[in-house]
Amino acid sequence: MKKTTEISPVMRELAMYMSRALRKPLPKPVVEKTKHHVLDTIAAMVSGSRLLPGRKAISYVKTLGGTKEACVIGSKLVTTAQHAALANGMLAHADETDDSHAASLTHPGCAIVPAALAMAEREKRNGTQFLRAVALGYDVGSRLTMALHAYDFREAGHSTHSFGPMFGAAAAAGALAGLNYDQTRHLLSYTAQQTSGVSCWMRDEEHVEKAFDFGGMPARNGVAAAAMVAHGFTGVEDVFSGERNFFVAYDETRRIGKAPLPERLIQALGAVYEIMNTNIKRWSVGSPIQAPLDALLELIRTHGIKPEQVEKLVVRVAHQGANTTDNRHMPDICMQHMCAVMLIDGIVTFESAHDEKRMKDRRVLALRSRIELYGDDELTRAIPSRQGIVELKLKDGRELRNHVTAVRGTAQNPMTRPEVDEKCFHLMAPILGKPRARRLCDAVWDLERVSNMRNLRPLLSA
């Protein structure tokens, strides 16, 4: 006789919501914002397919074979949904181009969109169902790490960038796999068993493991959990409550002074859509560099600043942001280098953010030597708002200061559809060609007309 397990109110409401998500229409603003993030993530995959982490992911998955269920973007490879999710997840975070959700301390798109795309192809789902699944993934994944007190959880050594997106990927994949209420509860248990991540990823200098930690692993594991349960695997009925549950295992109360908040998983679910609170990067650089570049660009354009006029530039961001971007060896995650490039070029492009040769350019190095980066207590307290201050001292004695509190592309200062379109088109055109990049952008803006997500394959391959 099967033992009856008590299902907690949190699990009951969450699993019910997830199992019904594909049948629930989204508000129009949420549909529009979801398209922004789908296109932004696809563009990150396409551009990432030619970067080191992307090239390694594609070449690795090519050795695995498997049933032809889903495509690997930027290649001609069609493989299993799990393998495609792994590769596409690494492509999506091969660079610092993908989106971020500040409150949950995650990069949701690089795991959730690849997982949703892989399962949507496998199950031959339409564009509307795909969009609903993606929005669901953002809701579940972000709430998961917020329930764990994301910033304190990361300070305790865990990688929020793996935890939340893995549950988000599983939620999206599970919905597209058609899992019912009981199966959804099992899905969450299989996801919990696979959840892992150590925040030492910041020591990965080539961004390869980081691409796996942020995108590839969460996407693959989420799809795996959905596929196994859809195949008939059963599991623990409620992984979020009862003896030795998920929140007991990851309770960091002794270290951070705060107990997990399981109820955060369902707070305002169906009323507050977390994709609306997710940021798109204006610049293809690390998140802490976004605000300083915005601030510096405004000063350059307002005052006509030329690099030879600069005596000293002081940049202030939150302490964590300063730690992760201080004189790094990769151009797109090095604060001093990117600010020097902005001063010299008057803009930052994808190409300039990835031009490693300029890291040794004498003109760039000379200007970079006059740039100082500091962690700031006030800006640290402002987290999760990623703010930045730049202070320019010019050789003619002028001193200029600019404090950016809402970076362009953040939820507080969102990019428009034309701005997102322009960013994504320019990321994809060098690889797909301008005509196909234009058709792909248009297809995403019109996803409701896509009857089968496999129809996008000709636009995604290269």
ABEGO torsion letter per residue (X at the ends): XBBBBBBBAAAAAAAAAAAAAAABBBBAAAAAAAAAAAAAAAAAAAAAAABAAAAAAAAAAAAAEEBBABBBBGBABBBBAAAAAAAAAAAAAABAABBBBAAAGBBAAAAAAAAAAAAAAAAGBBAAAAAAAAAAAAAAAAAAAAAAGAAAAAAAGBBAAAAAAAAAAAAAAAAAAGBBAAAAAAAAAAAAAABBEBAAAAABAAGAAAAAAAAAAAAAAAAAAAAAAAAGBBBBABAABEBGBAAAAABAAAAAGBBBBAAAAABGBGABBAAAABBBBABBBBAAAAAAAAAAAAAAAAAGBBAAABABBBBBBBAAAAAAABGBABAAABAAAAAAAAAAAGBBBAAAAABAAAAABAAAAAAAAABBBBBBAAAAAAOABBBBBBBBBBAAGBBBBBBBABBBGBAABBBBAAAAAAAAAAAAAAAAEAAAAAAAAAAAAAAAABABAAAAAAAABX
